[in-house]
Amino acid sequence: MKAKISHPQKQTFLISELKYIKKRPWPSLMQGETMQDPIHVIKHFVSDKPRKGAGGVEYIEKKYSVKKGSSRINAALLKGYNAIEGIIVESYE
């Protein structure tokens, strides 16, 4: 899904590579409007060694997480998109 606003650091992310909150899709996008702004993404360091959390459950690490725009991702998925435009706003590499 493409953003209408141009940004020099805008890039395309596969939705499958993003960690995001599953919530109600953005209503105006579901009614046919175009996405105005790119989503905001945080880039993470992914460990080579498996890491475990509470109860010994392994973390499912992803390279990117969404800081702003999870509802736009949910709308994109419902509309059949597998990628979305965003900008990296933080990096922890």
Secondary structure, 3 states (H helix, E strand, C coil): CCECCCCCCCEEEEHHHEECCCCCCCHHHHCCCCECCCEEEEEECCCCCCCECHHHCECCCCCEEEEECHHHHHHHHHCCCCEEEEEEEEEEC
